[in-house]
């Protein structure tokens, strides 16, 4: 165990990844400002649907977020340069975690992966070479790192890809209907729009995506297939970047290859002046037991969270319970309609409530299909009405369809959602049971 975890290996892959990762997270922060994401998702909406329990983050929701994201971008540049690395990485990790928890309507798996990697990188010795810190303080300079550093990063990547593949093993993906639905909105793409509507392309996307996620890490781990895996990875992720516009995630995924290639190849291609480390000492730190315990608990959660939906009643594609933090990437399309009613508990008067004025466009779209957002909206409405001196019940009528299927009732319209308690660990009974035919496609007349 000591030799496996604490043998010293060359750290060139880690320091190169630190530089690329710093550039990418800086790009994410500055890009969020210049593309209007900060304004449209975080500032303009009166309410952003924070993760339940983190309501205090709503106080960030004003123009100070422009300064906030600018600081994040600067910290990202510092990470890239390896300047005040530990402080910069921890600061970015804290700030990005707050951003991630502040809103749920703009859901993207790379936001979650970024948060995890930021915290992991914050505790890794990624500034021991090819960094400003090492130039300022030569005592910090070190060409090696313990093997556990590499193993932690590879295992995290492996978990992401494996669960993404397993989640695709359901009927609407296996029969290529979900890829067909994803491509239906890409018909106007320059040069490839018409091609993306072909049935054979949908089948290729379905099974290329499934097998890529399942096999890419094993391909990269085996020397004989490493270059093939890398070439496939470049094509796969650039295709996703071009078609789906998912930010820095494809480029971060390509950069994961730095964990798999040998130090000799990386030195030759990127840092020819770096001295390769070959001694291979085994240095067991005093904090060995604490380190194993911390990462043991961490990876237990990483393995457990994506399967938690099996312990909830009903189908996750219908209820959404257990969907987040589970690497369920581009698996379903949901549309819905929502009508909100409030009833004055003193007078018994019932009236329709115009909830759209409380939300931005993205939030108004998301709330129609996600039960936790509906519950939060009910709590918000109850609070607003209480400030007016009214004690109200909040009822919702919702119709939802999955993957362009048939619309079905989604929420029990007779339940006062404002009076319900939220539980992260059990099924919400006011979500109506999934109909047997909820994923059937409507027949054409």
C-alpha positions as CSV (number, residue, x, y, z in Angstrom):
1,X,0.0,0.0,0.0
2,X,2.8,2.4,0.9
3,X,4.6,1.8,-2.4
4,X,1.4,2.0,-4.4
5,X,0.3,5.3,-2.9
6,X,3.4,7.1,-1.8
7,X,6.0,6.2,-4.3
8,X,7.3,9.5,-5.8
9,X,6.7,10.0,-9.5
10,X,7.4,12.9,-11.9
11,X,4.9,15.8,-11.5
12,X,5.0,17.2,-15.1
13,X,1.4,16.1,-15.8
14,X,0.1,17.8,-12.7
15,X,1.9,21.1,-13.3
16,X,0.8,21.2,-16.9
17,X,-2.8,20.5,-16.0
18,X,-2.6,23.2,-13.4
19,X,-1.6,25.7,-16.1
20,X,-4.4,24.6,-18.5
21,X,-7.0,24.4,-15.7
22,X,-6.1,27.9,-14.5
23,X,-6.6,29.2,-18.0
24,X,-9.9,27.4,-18.4
25,X,-11.4,28.6,-15.0
26,X,-10.3,32.1,-15.8
27,X,-12.0,31.9,-19.1
28,X,-15.1,30.6,-17.4
29,X,-15.2,33.5,-15.0
30,X,-14.5,36.3,-17.6
31,X,-16.7,34.6,-20.2
32,X,-19.6,34.5,-17.8
33,X,-19.5,38.3,-17.7
34,X,-18.9,39.0,-21.4
35,X,-21.5,36.5,-22.7
36,X,-24.2,38.0,-20.4
37,X,-24.5,34.8,-18.3
38,X,-24.0,36.7,-15.0
39,X,-26.6,39.3,-15.9
40,X,-29.2,36.9,-17.4
41,X,-28.9,34.1,-14.9
42,X,-27.8,35.7,-11.6
43,X,-28.6,39.4,-11.6
44,X,-31.7,40.1,-13.7
45,X,-34.0,37.4,-12.2
46,X,-35.6,38.5,-8.9
47,X,-35.1,34.9,-7.7
48,X,-32.5,32.4,-8.9
49,X,-33.6,29.0,-7.3
50,X,-30.5,28.4,-5.1
51,X,-29.8,24.9,-3.8
52,X,-32.3,24.3,-0.9
53,X,-30.7,25.4,2.4
54,X,-28.5,28.0,0.9
55,X,-31.0,30.9,0.7
56,X,-28.4,33.3,2.2
57,X,-26.5,33.2,-1.1
58,X,-29.4,35.3,-2.6
59,X,-27.7,38.3,-1.0
60,X,-25.0,38.0,-3.7
61,X,-27.6,38.7,-6.4
62,X,-26.7,42.3,-7.5
63,X,-24.2,44.2,-9.6
64,X,-21.4,43.3,-7.2
65,X,-21.3,39.9,-9.0
66,X,-19.4,41.6,-11.9
67,X,-16.6,42.4,-9.4
68,X,-17.0,38.9,-7.9
69,X,-16.5,37.2,-11.3
70,X,-13.7,39.5,-12.2
71,X,-11.9,38.5,-9.0
72,X,-12.5,34.9,-9.9
73,X,-11.0,35.4,-13.3
74,X,-7.9,37.0,-11.7
75,X,-7.6,34.1,-9.3
76,X,-7.8,31.7,-12.3
77,X,-4.9,33.5,-13.9
78,X,-2.9,33.2,-10.7
79,X,-3.6,29.5,-10.7
80,X,-2.4,29.2,-14.3
81,X,0.8,31.1,-13.5
82,X,1.3,29.2,-10.2
83,X,1.4,32.5,-8.3
84,X,0.1,32.4,-4.7
85,X,-1.3,29.1,-5.9
86,X,-2.8,27.6,-2.8
87,X,-4.5,30.8,-1.8
88,X,-5.8,31.5,-5.3
89,X,-7.1,28.0,-5.8
90,X,-8.9,27.9,-2.4
91,X,-10.4,31.4,-3.1
92,X,-11.6,30.3,-6.6
93,X,-13.0,27.0,-5.1
94,X,-15.0,28.9,-2.4
95,X,-16.3,31.5,-4.9
96,X,-17.3,29.0,-7.6
97,X,-19.0,26.8,-5.0
98,X,-21.1,29.8,-4.0
99,X,-22.0,30.5,-7.6
100,X,-22.9,26.8,-8.1
101,X,-25.1,26.7,-5.1
102,X,-26.7,30.1,-5.9
103,X,-28.7,28.9,-8.9
104,X,-30.1,25.6,-10.3
105,X,-32.0,26.8,-13.5
106,X,-28.8,26.8,-15.6
107,X,-27.8,23.2,-15.1
108,X,-24.5,21.9,-16.6
109,X,-22.5,19.0,-15.4
110,X,-19.2,20.8,-15.9
111,X,-20.2,23.4,-13.3
112,X,-20.3,20.5,-10.7
113,X,-17.1,18.9,-12.1
114,X,-15.3,22.3,-11.9
115,X,-16.3,22.6,-8.3
116,X,-14.9,19.2,-7.4
117,X,-11.7,19.7,-9.3
118,X,-11.2,23.1,-7.8
119,X,-11.3,21.6,-4.3
120,X,-9.1,18.7,-5.2
121,X,-6.5,20.9,-6.9
122,X,-6.5,23.2,-3.9
123,X,-4.8,20.5,-1.9
124,X,-2.4,19.1,-4.5
125,X,1.2,20.2,-4.9
126,X,0.6,21.7,-8.3
127,X,3.0,24.6,-8.0
128,X,6.2,22.8,-7.3
129,X,7.4,23.3,-10.9
130,X,6.7,25.6,-13.8
131,X,5.3,28.2,-11.5
132,X,5.9,31.7,-10.2
133,X,5.9,30.3,-6.6
134,X,8.8,28.0,-7.4
135,X,10.8,30.8,-8.9
136,X,10.2,33.1,-5.9
137,X,10.9,30.3,-3.4
138,X,13.4,27.8,-4.7
139,X,12.9,25.6,-1.6
140,X,9.4,24.9,-2.9
141,X,10.7,23.6,-6.2
142,X,10.3,19.8,-6.6
143,X,10.2,17.7,-9.7
144,X,8.2,14.9,-8.1
145,X,4.9,14.1,-6.3
146,X,3.4,11.1,-4.5
147,X,1.6,8.7,-6.8
148,X,-1.7,9.1,-4.9
149,X,-2.1,12.6,-6.5
150,X,-2.3,11.0,-9.9
151,X,-4.6,8.2,-8.7
152,X,-7.0,10.6,-7.2
153,X,-7.3,12.7,-10.4
154,X,-7.7,9.6,-12.6
155,X,-10.2,8.0,-10.3
156,X,-12.3,11.2,-10.3
157,X,-12.3,11.3,-14.1
158,X,-13.2,7.6,-14.3
159,X,-16.2,8.0,-12.0
160,X,-17.5,10.9,-14.2
161,X,-17.2,9.0,-17.5
162,X,-18.4,5.6,-16.1
163,X,-21.6,7.0,-14.6
164,X,-22.3,9.1,-17.8
165,X,-22.1,5.8,-19.8
166,X,-24.3,3.8,-17.4
167,X,-26.9,6.5,-17.3
168,X,-27.3,6.2,-21.1
169,X,-28.3,2.6,-20.9
170,X,-32.1,3.2,-21.0
171,X,-34.6,2.8,-23.9
172,X,-34.8,6.4,-25.3
173,X,-31.0,6.5,-25.6
174,X,-30.5,2.9,-26.8
175,X,-33.1,3.3,-29.6
176,X,-31.4,6.7,-30.6
177,X,-34.6,8.7,-30.1
178,X,-33.0,10.9,-27.5
179,X,-30.0,11.8,-29.8
180,X,-32.5,12.4,-32.6
181,X,-34.4,14.8,-30.3
182,X,-31.1,16.6,-29.4
183,X,-30.2,17.0,-33.0
184,X,-33.6,18.2,-34.1
185,X,-32.8,21.7,-32.9
186,X,-29.5,21.8,-34.8
187,X,-30.9,21.7,-38.3
188,X,-29.8,25.2,-39.1
189,X,-26.2,24.6,-38.2
190,X,-23.8,25.7,-40.9
191,X,-22.6,22.8,-43.2
192,X,-23.7,20.0,-40.9
193,X,-27.2,20.9,-40.0
194,X,-28.9,18.6,-42.6
195,X,-26.4,15.8,-41.9
196,X,-27.3,15.9,-38.2
197,X,-30.9,15.0,-39.0
198,X,-30.0,11.6,-40.6
199,X,-31.1,8.5,-38.7
200,X,-27.7,6.8,-39.0
201,X,-26.1,9.9,-37.4
202,X,-28.4,9.6,-34.4
203,X,-27.5,5.9,-34.0
204,X,-23.8,6.8,-34.3
205,X,-24.1,9.5,-31.6
206,X,-26.0,7.2,-29.3
207,X,-23.5,4.4,-29.3
208,X,-20.4,6.4,-29.8
209,X,-21.4,8.5,-26.7
210,X,-22.2,5.4,-24.6
211,X,-19.0,3.4,-25.5
212,X,-16.7,6.5,-25.4
213,X,-17.7,7.3,-21.8
214,X,-17.4,3.6,-20.8
215,X,-14.0,2.9,-22.5
216,X,-12.1,6.1,-22.7
217,X,-10.3,5.8,-19.4
218,X,-9.3,2.2,-20.0
219,X,-8.1,3.1,-23.5
220,X,-6.0,5.9,-22.0
221,X,-4.6,3.7,-19.2
222,X,-3.2,1.1,-21.6
223,X,-0.1,2.2,-23.5
224,X,-1.0,0.4,-26.7
225,X,-4.3,2.2,-27.1
226,X,-3.4,5.5,-25.5
227,X,-2.8,7.5,-28.7
228,X,-6.0,6.0,-30.3
229,X,-8.0,7.0,-27.2
230,X,-6.5,10.5,-27.3
231,X,-7.4,11.1,-31.0
232,X,-10.9,9.8,-30.4
233,X,-11.2,12.1,-27.3
234,X,-10.1,15.2,-29.3
235,X,-12.7,14.5,-32.0
236,X,-15.5,13.6,-29.5
237,X,-15.0,16.6,-27.3
238,X,-14.6,19.1,-30.2
239,X,-17.7,17.8,-31.8
240,X,-19.6,18.3,-28.5
241,X,-18.1,21.8,-28.2
242,X,-19.3,22.7,-31.7
243,X,-22.7,21.2,-31.5
244,X,-23.8,21.8,-27.9
245,X,-21.8,24.9,-26.9
246,X,-21.0,23.6,-23.4
247,X,-18.3,26.0,-22.4
248,X,-15.0,24.8,-21.1
249,X,-16.0,21.2,-20.4
250,X,-14.8,19.7,-23.7
251,X,-11.4,21.4,-23.4
252,X,-11.0,20.4,-19.7
253,X,-11.8,16.8,-20.8
254,X,-9.1,16.9,-23.5
255,X,-6.7,18.2,-20.9
256,X,-7.3,15.1,-18.7
257,X,-5.0,13.3,-21.1
258,X,-2.1,14.9,-19.3
259,X,-2.7,12.4,-16.5
260,X,-2.2,9.4,-18.7
261,X,0.8,10.2,-21.0
262,X,4.3,9.4,-19.7
263,X,6.5,12.1,-18.3
264,X,9.0,11.5,-21.1
265,X,6.4,12.3,-23.8
266,X,5.1,15.4,-21.9
267,X,8.6,16.7,-21.3
268,X,9.6,16.3,-24.9
269,X,6.4,18.1,-26.1
270,X,5.9,20.8,-23.5
271,X,8.7,21.3,-21.0
272,X,12.0,20.1,-22.6
273,X,14.1,22.0,-19.9
274,X,12.4,20.2,-17.0
275,X,14.5,17.6,-15.3
276,X,12.8,14.3,-15.2
277,X,12.4,12.6,-11.9
278,X,13.4,8.9,-11.9
279,X,14.5,8.1,-8.3
280,X,11.2,6.5,-7.3
281,X,11.6,6.9,-3.5
282,X,8.7,5.9,-1.2
283,X,8.1,8.7,1.2
284,X,5.2,7.9,3.7
285,X,3.9,11.2,5.3
286,X,2.8,11.5,8.9
287,X,-0.7,12.3,7.8
288,X,-1.1,9.0,5.9
289,X,-4.1,7.7,7.8
290,X,-5.9,11.0,7.7
291,X,-5.3,11.3,3.9
292,X,-6.6,7.8,3.3
293,X,-9.7,8.5,5.5
294,X,-10.5,11.8,3.8
295,X,-10.3,10.5,0.3
296,X,-12.0,7.2,1.3
297,X,-15.0,9.2,2.5
298,X,-14.9,11.5,-0.5
299,X,-14.9,8.7,-3.0
300,X,-17.6,6.8,-1.1
301,X,-19.8,9.8,-1.7
302,X,-18.7,10.2,-5.3
303,X,-19.6,6.5,-5.9
304,X,-22.8,6.6,-3.9
305,X,-24.5,9.9,-5.0
306,X,-25.0,8.9,-8.6
307,X,-27.0,5.8,-7.6
308,X,-29.1,7.3,-4.9
309,X,-32.1,7.7,-7.2
310,X,-32.5,3.9,-7.0
311,X,-33.5,4.4,-3.4
312,X,-36.2,6.9,-4.3
313,X,-39.7,5.9,-5.2
314,X,-40.5,6.0,-9.0
315,X,-38.4,6.8,-12.0
316,X,-35.7,9.6,-11.9
317,X,-36.6,10.7,-15.4
318,X,-40.0,11.6,-14.2
319,X,-39.5,12.8,-10.6
320,X,-36.0,14.4,-11.0
321,X,-35.2,13.1,-7.5
322,X,-31.5,12.1,-7.6
323,X,-30.8,13.6,-11.0
324,X,-28.4,16.3,-9.9
325,X,-24.8,15.4,-8.9
326,X,-25.1,12.1,-10.8
327,X,-23.4,12.7,-14.2
328,X,-26.7,12.2,-16.0
329,X,-25.6,14.2,-19.1
330,X,-28.0,15.2,-21.9
331,X,-30.3,12.3,-21.1
332,X,-33.7,13.8,-21.3
333,X,-35.8,16.7,-22.6
334,X,-38.7,17.9,-20.5
335,X,-41.4,20.4,-21.3
336,X,-44.3,21.5,-19.2
337,X,-47.0,24.0,-18.3
338,X,-47.6,25.4,-14.8
339,X,-50.5,27.2,-13.3
340,X,-50.2,28.6,-9.7
341,X,-53.2,29.3,-7.5
342,X,-53.2,30.9,-4.0
343,X,-55.9,30.6,-1.4
344,X,-56.4,33.0,1.4
345,X,-56.7,30.9,4.5
346,X,-58.9,33.5,6.3
347,X,-61.3,34.4,3.6
348,X,-61.2,31.2,1.5
349,X,-60.8,33.3,-1.6
350,X,-58.8,31.5,-4.4
351,X,-57.1,33.3,-7.3
352,X,-54.6,32.6,-10.0
353,X,-51.1,33.9,-9.3
354,X,-48.9,35.5,-11.9
355,X,-45.6,33.9,-10.8
356,X,-43.7,34.8,-14.0
357,X,-42.9,38.3,-12.6
358,X,-40.9,36.7,-9.9
359,X,-38.6,34.9,-12.3
360,X,-36.3,35.4,-15.3
361,X,-37.0,33.6,-18.6
362,X,-34.6,30.7,-17.8
363,X,-36.1,30.3,-14.3
364,X,-39.7,30.4,-15.6
365,X,-38.9,27.6,-18.0
366,X,-37.1,25.4,-15.5
367,X,-39.8,25.7,-12.8
368,X,-42.4,24.0,-15.0
369,X,-40.7,20.6,-14.9
370,X,-38.6,20.4,-11.7
371,X,-40.4,19.7,-8.4
372,X,-37.8,21.2,-6.1
373,X,-38.1,24.5,-8.0
374,X,-41.9,24.3,-7.7
375,X,-41.6,23.8,-3.9
376,X,-39.2,26.7,-3.6
377,X,-41.5,28.9,-5.7
378,X,-44.4,28.0,-3.4
379,X,-42.3,29.1,-0.3
380,X,-41.3,32.3,-2.1
381,X,-45.0,33.1,-2.8
382,X,-46.0,32.4,0.7
383,X,-43.3,34.7,2.1
384,X,-44.3,37.5,-0.3
385,X,-47.9,37.2,0.6
386,X,-47.1,37.1,4.3
387,X,-45.3,40.4,3.9
388,X,-48.6,41.8,2.7
389,X,-50.4,40.4,5.8
390,X,-51.9,37.4,4.1
391,X,-51.7,33.8,5.1
392,X,-52.0,31.8,1.9
393,X,-52.0,28.2,0.6
394,X,-50.2,27.6,-2.7
395,X,-51.5,25.1,-5.2
396,X,-50.0,24.1,-8.5
397,X,-51.4,22.5,-11.6
398,X,-48.6,21.1,-13.8
399,X,-48.5,19.1,-17.0
400,X,-45.1,17.5,-18.1
401,X,-43.9,15.5,-21.0
402,X,-40.6,13.6,-21.2
403,X,-38.6,13.3,-24.4
404,X,-41.4,14.8,-26.5
405,X,-43.8,12.2,-25.2
406,X,-47.4,12.7,-24.1
407,X,-48.3,15.4,-21.5
408,X,-49.3,14.0,-18.1
409,X,-50.3,15.7,-14.8
410,X,-47.2,16.0,-12.7
411,X,-48.1,17.6,-9.3
412,X,-51.0,16.9,-7.0
413,X,-53.2,20.0,-7.4
414,X,-54.9,19.5,-4.1
415,X,-51.6,19.7,-2.0
416,X,-50.6,23.0,-0.5
417,X,-47.0,23.1,-1.5
418,X,-46.3,26.0,0.8
419,X,-47.2,23.9,3.8
420,X,-45.0,20.9,2.8
421,X,-41.6,20.2,4.3
422,X,-38.7,19.4,1.9
423,X,-36.6,16.3,2.4
424,X,-33.4,15.6,0.5
425,X,-33.6,11.9,1.4
426,X,-37.1,10.7,0.6
427,X,-39.6,10.9,-2.1
428,X,-42.1,13.8,-2.2
429,X,-45.5,12.2,-2.3
430,X,-47.1,15.3,-3.9
431,X,-45.3,14.3,-7.1
432,X,-47.8,12.2,-9.0
433,X,-46.8,8.7,-9.9
434,X,-45.3,8.3,-13.4
435,X,-47.8,7.0,-15.9
436,X,-46.9,3.7,-17.5
437,X,-46.9,5.4,-21.0
438,X,-45.3,8.7,-20.0
439,X,-42.4,8.2,-22.4
440,X,-44.6,7.1,-25.3
441,X,-44.6,9.4,-28.3
442,X,-47.9,11.0,-29.4
443,X,-49.4,9.5,-32.5
444,X,-49.6,11.6,-35.6
445,X,-53.0,12.2,-37.1
